[in-house]
Amino acid sequence: MENFFTRYSDSSAVFPSFPIVQPNCLGSWDVFLSLFHSFTMLPHPPLLVAIQDPPSRRSVLPTFPGFLSFAPPPPRRPRVAIYVSRMLTQHLSCSTVLHDSSEMLSVDVFSPEGLFGSPHRSLRVTSVYLLHTNHPPYRSIPPEQIFSFLSYPHLVLGDFNLHHPLADPCRSLSEREFTIYTLLRCHF
């Protein structure tokens, strides 16, 4: 079986696609290991894995061969982590962008020749895990901090802990969920 990256052996490579996986590991090492072992069976493994609620021990993430791991710095337990394939970093430049929260992390991907067949030289991927709070705005990170304006494409992935009323019309929303839904509807 040909390796997906064999065709892109020079530094000016343009990846035709950008496979991303965005799971919630529920803080479980078993879920994490099962997920990453499943990638070894794929003909096109993900280049980026944005995890919500990753397992950690003393704020240290588990490692897996072929991936670099990034998370917000201690002292709090990270609520998000981004794993970047080493194959991607061999061809493109990647840098982390830290935010003032353990629930949000970004990675900027850069290529001087453009990314994925587009004229865009940069892409930001942000992983978010929103937690409910008991005070306004009833979420741990305000939308304007998550959806900041950039001059290049920005992909936001995450667990927003939102429940749209149309997804399950028989379910009644809590007052807090309804407030969040109303606030987001007004802004977006």
CYANA upper distance limits for C-alpha pairs under 8 A (distance plus 0.5 A):
  1 MET  CA     43 PRO  CA      8.44
  2 GLU  CA      6 THR  CA      7.50
  3 ASN  CA     43 PRO  CA      8.02
  4 PHE  CA     43 PRO  CA      7.47
  4 PHE  CA     44 HIS  CA      6.33
  5 PHE  CA      9 SER  CA      7.55
  5 PHE  CA     87 MET  CA      7.65
  8 TYR  CA     13 ALA  CA      5.75
  8 TYR  CA     14 VAL  CA      7.84
  8 TYR  CA     15 PHE  CA      7.89
  9 SER  CA     13 ALA  CA      7.45
  9 SER  CA     91 HIS  CA      8.49
 10 ASP  CA     91 HIS  CA      7.79
 11 SER  CA     90 GLN  CA      8.08
 11 SER  CA     91 HIS  CA      5.61
 11 SER  CA     92 LEU  CA      8.02
 12 SER  CA     91 HIS  CA      7.65
 12 SER  CA    111 SER  CA      8.43
 12 SER  CA    113 GLU  CA      7.13
 13 ALA  CA     91 HIS  CA      6.95
 14 VAL  CA    113 GLU  CA      8.10
 14 VAL  CA    114 GLY  CA      7.65
 14 VAL  CA    115 LEU  CA      6.46
 14 VAL  CA    116 PHE  CA      5.95
 14 VAL  CA    117 GLY  CA      6.76
 15 PHE  CA    115 LEU  CA      7.34
 15 PHE  CA    116 PHE  CA      5.28
 15 PHE  CA    117 GLY  CA      7.63
 16 PRO  CA    116 PHE  CA      5.33
 16 PRO  CA    117 GLY  CA      6.65
 17 SER  CA    116 PHE  CA      6.27
 18 PHE  CA     46 PRO  CA      7.92
 18 PHE  CA     47 LEU  CA      6.90
 18 PHE  CA     48 LEU  CA      8.44
 18 PHE  CA    116 PHE  CA      7.71
 19 PRO  CA     44 HIS  CA      8.15
 19 PRO  CA     45 PRO  CA      7.62
 19 PRO  CA     46 PRO  CA      5.09
 19 PRO  CA     47 LEU  CA      6.13
 19 PRO  CA     48 LEU  CA      7.37
 20 ILE  CA     46 PRO  CA      5.63
 20 ILE  CA     47 LEU  CA      6.59
 20 ILE  CA     48 LEU  CA      5.48
 20 ILE  CA     49 VAL  CA      6.25
 20 ILE  CA     50 ALA  CA      8.06
 21 VAL  CA     46 PRO  CA      6.80
 21 VAL  CA     48 LEU  CA      7.09
 21 VAL  CA     49 VAL  CA      5.33
 21 VAL  CA     50 ALA  CA      6.85
 22 GLN  CA     49 VAL  CA      6.33
 22 GLN  CA     50 ALA  CA      5.31
 22 GLN  CA     51 ILE  CA      6.18
 22 GLN  CA     52 GLN  CA      8.10
 22 GLN  CA    157 LEU  CA      7.52
 22 GLN  CA    158 GLY  CA      7.68
 23 PRO  CA     49 VAL  CA      8.32
 23 PRO  CA     50 ALA  CA      7.37
 23 PRO  CA     51 ILE  CA      5.78
 23 PRO  CA     52 GLN  CA      6.84
 24 ASN  CA     51 ILE  CA      6.17
 24 ASN  CA     52 GLN  CA      5.05
 24 ASN  CA     53 ASP  CA      6.33
 24 ASN  CA     54 PRO  CA      7.70
 24 ASN  CA    159 ASP  CA      8.30
 25 CYS  CA     29 TRP  CA      8.27
 25 CYS  CA     31 VAL  CA      6.10
 25 CYS  CA     32 PHE  CA      6.37
 25 CYS  CA     51 ILE  CA      7.24
 25 CYS  CA     52 GLN  CA      6.89
 25 CYS  CA     53 ASP  CA      6.16
 25 CYS  CA     54 PRO  CA      5.91
 25 CYS  CA     55 PRO  CA      7.53
 26 LEU  CA     31 VAL  CA      8.12
 26 LEU  CA     52 GLN  CA      8.06
 26 LEU  CA     53 ASP  CA      5.83
 26 LEU  CA     54 PRO  CA      7.17
 26 LEU  CA     55 PRO  CA      7.99
 27 GLY  CA     53 ASP  CA      5.64
 27 GLY  CA     54 PRO  CA      5.39
 27 GLY  CA     55 PRO  CA      4.63
 27 GLY  CA     56 SER  CA      7.79
 28 SER  CA     32 PHE  CA      6.82
 28 SER  CA     54 PRO  CA      7.59
 28 SER  CA     55 PRO  CA      5.80
 29 TRP  CA     33 LEU  CA      6.58
 29 TRP  CA     55 PRO  CA      6.02
 29 TRP  CA     62 PRO  CA      8.48
 30 ASP  CA     34 SER  CA      6.50
 31 VAL  CA     35 LEU  CA      6.53
 32 PHE  CA     36 PHE  CA      6.75
 32 PHE  CA     54 PRO  CA      7.98
 32 PHE  CA     55 PRO  CA      7.80
 33 LEU  CA     37 HIS  CA      6.42
 34 SER  CA     38 SER  CA      6.65
 35 LEU  CA     39 PHE  CA      7.32
 36 PHE  CA     40 THR  CA      7.81
 36 PHE  CA     64 PHE  CA      7.76
 37 HIS  CA     41 MET  CA      8.10
 38 SER  CA     42 LEU  CA      7.64
 39 PHE  CA     45 PRO  CA      5.96
 39 PHE  CA     46 PRO  CA      7.92
 40 THR  CA     45 PRO  CA      7.64
 46 PRO  CA     85 SER  CA      7.86
 47 LEU  CA     84 VAL  CA      6.51
 47 LEU  CA     85 SER  CA      5.39
 47 LEU  CA     87 MET  CA      8.04
 47 LEU  CA     88 LEU  CA      6.70
 48 LEU  CA     82 ILE  CA      7.51
 48 LEU  CA     83 TYR  CA      6.20
 48 LEU  CA     84 VAL  CA      5.18
 48 LEU  CA     85 SER  CA      6.55
 49 VAL  CA     82 ILE  CA      6.15
 49 VAL  CA     83 TYR  CA      5.45
 49 VAL  CA     84 VAL  CA      7.03
 50 ALA  CA     80 VAL  CA      7.77
 50 ALA  CA     81 ALA  CA      6.46
 50 ALA  CA     82 ILE  CA      5.01
 50 ALA  CA     83 TYR  CA      6.93
 50 ALA  CA    127 SER  CA      6.40
 50 ALA  CA    157 LEU  CA      7.87
 50 ALA  CA    158 GLY  CA      8.33
 51 ILE  CA     80 VAL  CA      6.06
 51 ILE  CA     81 ALA  CA      5.66
 51 ILE  CA     82 ILE  CA      6.60
 51 ILE  CA     83 TYR  CA      8.40
 51 ILE  CA    127 SER  CA      7.94
 52 GLN  CA     79 ARG  CA      6.37
 52 GLN  CA     80 VAL  CA      5.09
 52 GLN  CA     81 ALA  CA      7.16
 52 GLN  CA    127 SER  CA      8.08
 52 GLN  CA    128 VAL  CA      7.78
 52 GLN  CA    129 TYR  CA      6.44
 52 GLN  CA    158 GLY  CA      7.31
 52 GLN  CA    159 ASP  CA      7.39
 53 ASP  CA     78 PRO  CA      7.75
 53 ASP  CA     79 ARG  CA      5.13
 53 ASP  CA     80 VAL  CA      6.20
 53 ASP  CA     81 ALA  CA      8.39
 53 ASP  CA    129 TYR  CA      8.11
 54 PRO  CA     61 LEU  CA      7.91
 54 PRO  CA     78 PRO  CA      7.71
 54 PRO  CA     79 ARG  CA      6.94
 54 PRO  CA     80 VAL  CA      6.77
 54 PRO  CA     81 ALA  CA      6.95
 55 PRO  CA     61 LEU  CA      6.98
 55 PRO  CA     62 PRO  CA      7.61
 56 SER  CA     60 VAL  CA      5.65
 56 SER  CA     61 LEU  CA      5.16
 56 SER  CA     62 PRO  CA      7.02
 56 SER  CA     77 ARG  CA      7.83
 56 SER  CA     78 PRO  CA      8.17
 57 ARG  CA     61 LEU  CA      7.27
 58 ARG  CA     77 ARG  CA      8.10
 59 SER  CA     73 PRO  CA      8.40
 59 SER  CA     74 PRO  CA      6.55
 59 SER  CA     75 PRO  CA      7.77
 59 SER  CA     76 ARG  CA      7.60
 59 SER  CA     77 ARG  CA      5.72
 59 SER  CA     78 PRO  CA      7.07
 61 LEU  CA     69 SER  CA      7.77
 61 LEU  CA     71 ALA  CA      8.28
 63 THR  CA     67 PHE  CA      7.93
 63 THR  CA     68 LEU  CA      8.04
 63 THR  CA     69 SER  CA      7.41
 64 PHE  CA     68 LEU  CA      8.38
 66 GLY  CA     85 SER  CA      6.35
 66 GLY  CA     86 ARG  CA      5.85
 66 GLY  CA     87 MET  CA      7.97
 67 PHE  CA     83 TYR  CA      6.34
 67 PHE  CA     84 VAL  CA      5.83
 67 PHE  CA     85 SER  CA      4.94
 67 PHE  CA     86 ARG  CA      5.78
 68 LEU  CA     83 TYR  CA      5.94
 68 LEU  CA     84 VAL  CA      5.71
 68 LEU  CA     85 SER  CA      6.91
 68 LEU  CA     86 ARG  CA      6.98
 69 SER  CA     81 ALA  CA      7.46
 69 SER  CA     82 ILE  CA      6.37
 69 SER  CA     83 TYR  CA      4.92
 69 SER  CA     84 VAL  CA      6.98
 70 PHE  CA     81 ALA  CA      6.11
 70 PHE  CA     82 ILE  CA      5.73
 70 PHE  CA     83 TYR  CA      6.76
 70 PHE  CA     96 THR  CA      7.98
 71 ALA  CA     78 PRO  CA      6.74
 71 ALA  CA     80 VAL  CA      6.85
 71 ALA  CA     81 ALA  CA      5.06
 71 ALA  CA     82 ILE  CA      7.00
 71 ALA  CA    102 SER  CA      8.42
 71 ALA  CA    105 LEU  CA      7.27
 72 PRO  CA     78 PRO  CA      6.43
 72 PRO  CA     80 VAL  CA      7.99
 72 PRO  CA     81 ALA  CA      7.98
 72 PRO  CA     98 LEU  CA      6.97
 72 PRO  CA     99 HIS  CA      8.25
 72 PRO  CA    101 SER  CA      7.86
 72 PRO  CA    102 SER  CA      5.81
 72 PRO  CA    103 GLU  CA      8.38
 72 PRO  CA    104 MET  CA      7.92
 72 PRO  CA    105 LEU  CA      6.91
 73 PRO  CA     78 PRO  CA      8.01
 73 PRO  CA    102 SER  CA      7.93
 74 PRO  CA     78 PRO  CA      7.94
 76 ARG  CA    102 SER  CA      7.15
 77 ARG  CA    102 SER  CA      7.61
 78 PRO  CA    102 SER  CA      5.66
 78 PRO  CA    103 GLU  CA      7.26
 79 ARG  CA    102 SER  CA      6.27
 79 ARG  CA    103 GLU  CA      5.41
 79 ARG  CA    104 MET  CA      8.09
 79 ARG  CA    129 TYR  CA      6.86
 80 VAL  CA    102 SER  CA      7.48
 80 VAL  CA    103 GLU  CA      6.18
 80 VAL  CA    104 MET  CA      6.75
 80 VAL  CA    105 LEU  CA      7.27
 80 VAL  CA    127 SER  CA      6.99
 80 VAL  CA    128 VAL  CA      7.07
 80 VAL  CA    129 TYR  CA      6.94
 81 ALA  CA    105 LEU  CA      7.63
 81 ALA  CA    127 SER  CA      7.97
 82 ILE  CA    105 LEU  CA      8.06
 82 ILE  CA    106 SER  CA      8.47
 82 ILE  CA    107 VAL  CA      8.27
 82 ILE  CA    127 SER  CA      7.85
 84 VAL  CA     88 LEU  CA      7.56
 84 VAL  CA     89 THR  CA      7.99
 85 SER  CA     89 THR  CA      7.22
 86 ARG  CA     90 GLN  CA      6.74
 87 MET  CA     91 HIS  CA      7.40
 88 LEU  CA     92 LEU  CA      6.36
 89 THR  CA     93 SER  CA      6.42
 89 THR  CA     94 CYS  CA      6.91
 92 LEU  CA    109 VAL  CA      7.27
 92 LEU  CA    110 PHE  CA      6.46
 92 LEU  CA    111 SER  CA      6.03
 93 SER  CA    109 VAL  CA      6.25
 93 SER  CA    110 PHE  CA      5.56
 93 SER  CA    111 SER  CA      6.93
 94 CYS  CA    107 VAL  CA      7.04
 94 CYS  CA    108 ASP  CA      6.03
 94 CYS  CA    109 VAL  CA      5.08
 94 CYS  CA    110 PHE  CA      6.82
 95 SER  CA    107 VAL  CA      6.06
 95 SER  CA    108 ASP  CA      5.78
 95 SER  CA    109 VAL  CA      7.29
 96 THR  CA    105 LEU  CA      7.93
 96 THR  CA    106 SER  CA      6.23
 96 THR  CA    107 VAL  CA      4.88
 96 THR  CA    108 ASP  CA      6.73
 97 VAL  CA    105 LEU  CA      6.84
 97 VAL  CA    106 SER  CA      5.39
 97 VAL  CA    107 VAL  CA      6.28
 97 VAL  CA    108 ASP  CA      7.65
 98 LEU  CA    104 MET  CA      8.18
 98 LEU  CA    105 LEU  CA      6.12
 98 LEU  CA    106 SER  CA      7.08
 99 HIS  CA    104 MET  CA      6.81
 99 HIS  CA    105 LEU  CA      6.79
 99 HIS  CA    106 SER  CA      8.49
100 ASP  CA    104 MET  CA      8.46
101 SER  CA    141 ILE  CA      8.44
103 GLU  CA    128 VAL  CA      6.19
103 GLU  CA    129 TYR  CA      5.60
103 GLU  CA    130 LEU  CA      7.08
103 GLU  CA    140 SER  CA      8.43
104 MET  CA    126 THR  CA      7.54
104 MET  CA    127 SER  CA      6.19
104 MET  CA    128 VAL  CA      5.07
104 MET  CA    129 TYR  CA      7.08
105 LEU  CA    126 THR  CA      6.20
105 LEU  CA    127 SER  CA      5.96
105 LEU  CA    128 VAL  CA      7.32
106 SER  CA    124 ARG  CA      7.05
106 SER  CA    125 VAL  CA      5.96
106 SER  CA    126 THR  CA      4.60
106 SER  CA    127 SER  CA      6.68
107 VAL  CA    124 ARG  CA      6.18
107 VAL  CA    125 VAL  CA      5.83
107 VAL  CA    126 THR  CA      6.98
108 ASP  CA    122 SER  CA      7.26
108 ASP  CA    123 LEU  CA      6.15
108 ASP  CA    124 ARG  CA      4.88
108 ASP  CA    125 VAL  CA      6.92
109 VAL  CA    122 SER  CA      6.07
109 VAL  CA    123 LEU  CA      5.69
109 VAL  CA    124 ARG  CA      6.80
109 VAL  CA    125 VAL  CA      8.47
110 PHE  CA    114 GLY  CA      8.29
110 PHE  CA    115 LEU  CA      7.90
110 PHE  CA    121 ARG  CA      6.05
110 PHE  CA    122 SER  CA      5.00
110 PHE  CA    123 LEU  CA      7.13
111 SER  CA    115 LEU  CA      6.67
111 SER  CA    121 ARG  CA      5.65
111 SER  CA    122 SER  CA      7.14
112 PRO  CA    121 ARG  CA      6.16
113 GLU  CA    119 PRO  CA      8.20
113 GLU  CA    121 ARG  CA      7.00
114 GLY  CA    118 SER  CA      6.29
114 GLY  CA    119 PRO  CA      5.45
114 GLY  CA    120 HIS  CA      5.54
114 GLY  CA    121 ARG  CA      4.66
114 GLY  CA    122 SER  CA      7.93
115 LEU  CA    119 PRO  CA      7.31
115 LEU  CA    120 HIS  CA      6.33
115 LEU  CA    121 ARG  CA      6.12
115 LEU  CA    122 SER  CA      7.57
115 LEU  CA    123 LEU  CA      8.42
120 HIS  CA    152 TYR  CA      7.31
120 HIS  CA    153 PRO  CA      8.11
121 ARG  CA    152 TYR  CA      8.47
122 SER  CA    152 TYR  CA      6.59
122 SER  CA    153 PRO  CA      7.61
123 LEU  CA    152 TYR  CA      6.74
123 LEU  CA    153 PRO  CA      5.67
123 LEU  CA    154 HIS  CA      6.38
123 LEU  CA    155 LEU  CA      8.12
124 ARG  CA    152 TYR  CA      8.23
124 ARG  CA    153 PRO  CA      6.95
124 ARG  CA    154 HIS  CA      5.19
124 ARG  CA    155 LEU  CA      6.67
125 VAL  CA    154 HIS  CA      6.43
125 VAL  CA    155 LEU  CA      5.31
125 VAL  CA    156 VAL  CA      6.43
125 VAL  CA    157 LEU  CA      7.90
126 THR  CA    154 HIS  CA      8.00
126 THR  CA    155 LEU  CA      6.73
126 THR  CA    156 VAL  CA      5.28
126 THR  CA    157 LEU  CA      6.52
127 SER  CA    156 VAL  CA      6.63
127 SER  CA    157 LEU  CA      5.43
127 SER  CA    158 GLY  CA      5.80
128 VAL  CA    146 ILE  CA      8.35
128 VAL  CA    156 VAL  CA      7.90
128 VAL  CA    157 LEU  CA      6.75
128 VAL  CA    158 GLY  CA      5.05
128 VAL  CA    159 ASP  CA      6.89
128 VAL  CA    160 PHE  CA      7.79
129 TYR  CA    158 GLY  CA      6.05
129 TYR  CA    159 ASP  CA      5.41
129 TYR  CA    160 PHE  CA      6.52
129 TYR  CA    161 ASN  CA      8.40
130 LEU  CA    139 ARG  CA      6.73
130 LEU  CA    140 SER  CA      6.22
130 LEU  CA    141 ILE  CA      7.10
130 LEU  CA    158 GLY  CA      8.37
130 LEU  CA    159 ASP  CA      6.78
130 LEU  CA    160 PHE  CA      5.43
130 LEU  CA    161 ASN  CA      6.79
131 LEU  CA    139 ARG  CA      6.13
131 LEU  CA    140 SER  CA      5.76
131 LEU  CA    160 PHE  CA      8.08
131 LEU  CA    161 ASN  CA      7.47
132 HIS  CA    138 TYR  CA      6.18
132 HIS  CA    139 ARG  CA      5.16
132 HIS  CA    140 SER  CA      6.76
132 HIS  CA    161 ASN  CA      8.13
133 THR  CA    137 PRO  CA      8.32
133 THR  CA    138 TYR  CA      5.16
133 THR  CA    139 ARG  CA      5.72
133 THR  CA    140 SER  CA      6.74
134 ASN  CA    138 TYR  CA      6.26
137 PRO  CA    142 PRO  CA      7.52
137 PRO  CA    180 ILE  CA      7.92
138 TYR  CA    176 ARG  CA      7.36
138 TYR  CA    179 THR  CA      8.36
138 TYR  CA    180 ILE  CA      7.08
139 ARG  CA    180 ILE  CA      8.21
141 ILE  CA    145 GLN  CA      7.24
141 ILE  CA    146 ILE  CA      7.63
142 PRO  CA    146 ILE  CA      7.29
143 PRO  CA    147 PHE  CA      6.41
143 PRO  CA    184 LEU  CA      8.44
144 GLU  CA    148 SER  CA      6.21
146 ILE  CA    156 VAL  CA      8.25
147 PHE  CA    156 VAL  CA      8.20
150 LEU  CA    154 HIS  CA      7.63
162 LEU  CA    177 GLU  CA      7.44
162 LEU  CA    180 ILE  CA      8.24
162 LEU  CA    181 TYR  CA      7.80
163 HIS  CA    167 ALA  CA      7.71
163 HIS  CA    173 LEU  CA      8.23
163 HIS  CA    177 GLU  CA      7.60
163 HIS  CA    181 TYR  CA      8.31
164 HIS  CA    168 ASP  CA      8.07
164 HIS  CA    181 TYR  CA      7.61
165 PRO  CA    169 PRO  CA      6.15
165 PRO  CA    171 ARG  CA      7.87
165 PRO  CA    172 SER  CA      8.28
165 PRO  CA    173 LEU  CA      7.74
173 LEU  CA    177 GLU  CA      6.24
173 LEU  CA    178 PHE  CA      6.38
174 SER  CA    178 PHE  CA      6.68
175 GLU  CA    179 THR  CA      6.66
176 ARG  CA    180 ILE  CA      6.77
177 GLU  CA    181 TYR  CA      6.58
178 PHE  CA    182 THR  CA      6.56
179 THR  CA    183 LEU  CA      6.62
180 ILE  CA    184 LEU  CA      6.62
181 TYR  CA    185 ARG  CA      6.55
182 THR  CA    186 CYS  CA      6.77
183 LEU  CA    187 HIS  CA      6.96
184 LEU  CA    188 PHE  CA      6.34
